[in-house]
Amino acid sequence: MFLPFFDALRRGGVPVSLREYLSFLEGLAAGLCTYDIDGFYYFARAAMVKDERFLDRFDRAFSEAFSGLETITPDDVLNAVDLPEEWLRKQLEKHLTDEEKAQIEALGGFDNLMETLKKRLEEQKGRHQGGSKWIGTGGTSPFGAYGYNPEGVRIGQKESRHQRAVKVWDKREFRDFDDTVELGTRNIKVALKRLRQWARHGANEELDLPGTIRASAEAGYIDVKTRPERHNAVKVVLFLDVGGSMDAHVQLVEELFSAAKSEFKHLEHWYFHNCLYEGVWKSNKRRWNEATPTWDVLHRYGPDYKCIFVGDASMSPYEITHRGGANEHWNDEAGHVWLTRAREQWPDHTWLNPIPERGWGYTPSIEIIREIFENRMHPLTLEGITAAMKELG
């Protein structure tokens, strides 16, 4: 019965394997989430989603496969499911006291029992907890004890009893993890973490648990040992395009900058406008008075640095290809000359573009820079940053 769900996941781009699907079925067969819609949702997600990038896709597939069940009527349930009397009686024995069993028998047998269940379903409009009449949880109603509720689907109610799982997949709380959407700071950190080279340095601030155990065993008393914390030893020089068409991407670039500062201990950043020329700057307010020669930057950071350019690469082609093509000043050397020098200085380099990749072919300057960078240009999505970090690594 869950094959349509499995098919929806595959069609939705969730790379769930047959083994994961069979593990999911085994868990259901073992009763891990019987009649619990919240448990079913979280168990299914844990069993079949192994990468946070696909959480949003899972939610959409889950909604596609199961949201229709929310509108099931009492007649739909009772007509679609053949409940044998023997099964119902076994459930009575498991969940009801002798007194409650006697009350059920007083209803007049199986047919009257089903008719009463149908009426209760039609009458009940909201959540009920406890009591002896309504279908709900924690009460003495026989329908609450053994009313058929396939995989936790609520029946005869307009709203979720717990207001949890349905909201999760309808609100799609993990939408920003999808690798096809632009990112927030948290998501960018997830992608940047793929570029790591751990090293220990600084003061002894972290408990060295293995060292403490070893020293204590040798000394015969608790001998606490500490060690420097591990930090990401990757060194990055970041060039950020500002102004003009980049104004539309300020928030996204700020989020990238914030994430990079928290992830990379050795991060140097510089600003430029449209294309790299003979000067870059640290403060946009002082760009005309305190610009730093690009030659100095090229000589300051060694080839062990990873170089990341961030910009939409959208400008007049002349700004890249011609001497004097810059739109704000006279440049003695063409922009492509400086870009080539940067590439040669930092062999591990990439360009991140906030414009969706599908639009790159419509802007000649993007294609020019993409060619200069030998196709090392990636979109500012989780997938794009992940590919860039893999390339830099």
Salt bridges, closest charged atoms under 4 A:
ASP7 OD2 - ARG11 NE 2.79
ASP38 OD2 - ARG164 NH2 2.70
ASP51 OD2 - ARG53 NH2 3.13
ASP56 OD2 - ARG60 NH2 2.99
ASP56 OD1 - ARG172 NE 2.79
GLU64 OE2 - ARG11 NH2 2.90
GLU70 OE1 - ARG154 NH2 2.04
ASP75 OD1 - LYS118 NZ 3.01
GLU85 OE2 - ARG89 NH2 2.59
GLU86 OE2 - LYS90 NZ 3.64
ASP98 OD1 - LYS101 NZ 3.97
GLU105 OE2 - ARG89 NH1 2.87
GLU123 OE1 - LYS133 NZ 3.85
GLU173 OE2 - LYS171 NZ 3.99
ASP176 OD2 - ARG186 NH2 3.24
ASP178 OD1 - ARG57 NE 3.44
ASP178 OD2 - ARG60 NH2 2.56
ASP179 OD2 - ARG53 NH1 3.77
ASP179 OD1 - ARG57 NH2 2.43
GLU206 OE1 - ARG200 NH1 2.80
GLU206 OE1 - ARG227 NE 3.18
ASP208 OD1 - ARG227 NH1 3.42
ASP223 OD2 - LYS225 NZ 3.53
GLU263 OE1 - LYS193 NZ 3.27
GLU263 OE2 - ARG196 NE 3.33
GLU268 OE1 - LYS282 NZ 3.39
GLU278 OE2 - HIS329 NE2 2.92
GLU290 OE2 - ARG286 NH1 3.69
ASP304 OD2 - LYS235 NZ 2.29
GLU328 OE1 - ARG287 NH2 2.75
ASP332 OD1 - ARG323 NH2 3.97
GLU333 OE2 - ARG341 NH2 2.74
ASP348 OD2 - LYS306 NZ 3.03
GLU357 OE2 - ARG370 NH2 3.81
GLU367 OE2 - ARG370 NH1 3.74
GLU374 OE1 - ARG343 NH2 3.23
GLU391 OE1 - HIS378 NE2 3.10
